[in-house]
Amino acid sequence: MDEMLAGALISYDANVLLNVYRYSDETQHGLVNVFKAFADRTFLAHQVALEYARNRAKTIVDQITLCETAEKAFRSAVNEYIKPKNKQPFLSAESLAALDKVIEEIAVKRKALDSLISEDNYADLLLTLFESKIGTVPNKKEVDKLHSEAEDRYTDKIPPGYSDLKDKEKPKAYGDYIVWRQLMDLAKEKKKDFIFVTDDAKEDWRFKIGKKTIGPRHELLEEFHRETGQYVWFFTSESFLIATKNAGAAEIMDSVIKEVSENLNAQNSPFSSDKKLTIPNIEKKEMEETGLDADPLILGEEIEDKQEKPASSSMDESASPDKKTAVQDTKKSAVTNQEYGDDE
């Protein structure tokens, strides 16, 4: 495991980068430290950078809406049930002050999130870390070819990405395949194995038996090695944090891992659990003999699958295919004249 983390290149999916906005300040800080620790070995598919830019503003607004809803609910409850002095419950001054403090903290968090729309230090950091680590921008001819390939693969249910046809229009549904193709292109170019960190739990990425999630789809492992001559390992944010902590590659608090786990559970991901993840020691040679690549993080049968909800297809449409603005902020980018798939 240590050897893998020390030698393989690392790539993140757009959902991993966007999920940072859904965490507490402490967990955001912990994840950013991990991004920094591996920045020199990180390379992003261009589609990932594009989808981060497209969905950044909407992801922030979704969090603002959650804060607004909570703040409104607390204020309504206090005004209706707490403030009247002629009926129960009669709370102490200390309790009333505590409630006011909760409401105030939610309001402060809402305002902080609102400021991210125009002044996003996290997006600026990603730009600094990854602006020279993004794959080549595809031209229109290449984009058309990617769409045609995705169309053929989805018809035959060849992973990944075909599950997105359930809730996304074409060509936005082609995002997952474009990420996959660009990741393989990076592996060929760099001649290195890759660790791919994604929080996508759909069955066109993960192999499932009944309600049990076993690991990544074997077709993906085989295709990656066949196309690139390299190996790929799949991790979720949670499992990558665990592996990084166990390998001593970065300092990660248990509370950070716990929050990420709870967040993935809330998104109905089958890859989060209070139970210990098992990382079998599988040598590449053994897997080559069977014609399969190795995923070092195979989730044991004790981790039960949960019913998943389709990811939202809503997106910020103002995105540029330029490498720099794709990671930075859509407020500074021009509207692209190419249609890409949606990976978030």
Secondary structure, DSSP 4 states (H G I P E B T S, - for coil): -HHHHHHSEEEE-HHHHHHGGGS-HHHHHHHHHHHHHTGGGB-B-HHHHHHHHHHHHHHHHHHHHHHHHHHHHHHHHIIIIIS-SSSS----HHHHHHHHHHHHHHHHHHHHHHHHTT--HHHHHHHHHHTTSBPPPP-HHHHHHHHHHHHHHHHTTPSSSGGGGGT--TTGGGHHHHHHHHHHHHHHHHT--EEEE----STTTEEEETTEEEEE-HHHHHHHHHHHSS-EEEE-HHHHHHHHHHHTSS---HHHHHHHHHHHHHTT-TT--SSPP------HHHHHHHT----S-PPPTTSB--PPPPPP---------SHHHHHS-GGG-PPPSS------
